[in-house]
Amino acid sequence: MILDLRVLRYFVAIVDGGSFGKAAEQVHISQPALSKAIHQLEEELSERLLERGKRGTSIRLTPAGKVVYQ
């Protein structure tokens, strides 16, 4: 398994920013593209990393997400 460092930076931006919208602005990609990249990362790791709130306005780390973030 080879993890894409770009996608890991996206993940950190989401956690630090607290939402997909803020992270998308920070990393200069569209929100749908960011969401797709994170979904693919979760698929590759076979773990859900984020609990998403309504309309992507808030996120919480899952236990696996906390490990990846650290």
Residue pairs with C-beta under 8 A, 6 or more apart in sequence:
1 44
3 41
3 44
4 41
6 37
7 37
7 38
7 40
7 41
8 41
8 68
9 27
10 23
10 27
10 29
10 34
10 37
10 38
11 38
11 41
11 49
11 68
11 69
12 69
13 22
13 23
13 26
13 27
14 20
14 23
14 34
14 38
14 50
14 59
15 50
15 59
15 61
15 65
15 69
16 23
17 23
17 26
18 58
18 59
19 56
19 57
19 58
19 59
20 31
20 34
20 35
20 38
20 52
20 56
20 59
21 31
21 56
21 57
23 34
24 30
24 31
24 33
24 34
27 34
29 37
31 56
35 56
38 49
38 50
41 49
42 48
42 49
42 50
45 64
45 68
47 62
47 64
47 65
48 62
48 64
48 65
49 61
49 62
49 64
49 65
49 68
50 59
50 60
50 61
50 62
50 65
51 59
51 60
51 61
51 62
52 58
52 59
53 59
53 60
61 69
